[in-house]
Amino acid sequence: KIYIKEALAHSAYWTSVAIFIKNISHYIVILTSALAILLPGIQKKMSIAADEYLCVHYYLKYGEGRQDLVGSLSNLIERVSEVETGYDDFEIHGYSFGSIIALDTLFPGKSRQTDFRTSHEITQLVSVGCPYDFIRVYYPYYFANRQDVSTNLKKWYNINCETDILASNFRNDPKPGNGDPAVAPGSITVSNITYDMAPANGINFLDYLLLMSF
């Protein structure tokens, strides 16, 4: 009975949200049309954002292209380790969704999904603007049960910005400090390096409409 009651409450909540959106839909159309006329560039931005969202959704939801991208990174690591000699550190620097590909490579769901070179050669990881927190909100099971197979990974530096909605701090709160091992894949500590491109308290309603945080 408790589960049924919770399910009905959950259903009622989303029904009310749908009704609210329906009631204000004509205002949304008017506002969108006005922005498209006054700011022609926003059409291109929204079109690009929609294309990127679909690609990311199919990658996360259905694994489309994941094996190709992870395989390409693994092949690159193997190639470098075969050609180069005499190095002490092998770093991966991942920017934006590229950091997600790095995480999928270094922290797979099962240990056998990572080859020997990848698990033994990488010593440091640098992620910049990593959308990890954003993804785990909308795809809560995507990073579940990820294993740390990188036996020689010494340090993980994560560069993030408070005004960037896609940047992550690998915590369940906005407090400064290192990432929470309970949140990060592989249960390891992430060293956060936070900086401000623009003051977080200086963002207004128009900035949100113009998708500044993206």
HELIX and SHEET records of a PDB file:
HELIX    1   1 ILE A    2  LEU A   38  1                                  37    
HELIX    2   2 GLY A   41  TYR A   62  1                                  22    
HELIX    3   3 ARG A   66  VAL A   83  1                                  18    
HELIX    4   4 PHE A   97  LEU A  106  1                                  10    
HELIX    5   5 SER A  111  GLN A  113  5                                   3    
HELIX    6   6 PHE A  116  GLU A  121  1                                   6    
HELIX    7   7 TYR A  132  TYR A  138  1                                   7    
HELIX    8   8 PRO A  185  SER A  187  5                                   3    
HELIX    9   9 ALA A  200  GLY A  202  5                                   3    
HELIX   10  10 PHE A  205  LEU A  209  1                                   5    
SHEET    1   A 4 GLU A  91  TYR A  95  0                                        
SHEET    2   A 4 GLN A 124  VAL A 128  1                                        
SHEET    3   A 4 LYS A 155  CYS A 161  1                                        
SHEET    4   A 4 SER A 191  TYR A 195  1                                        
END                                                                             
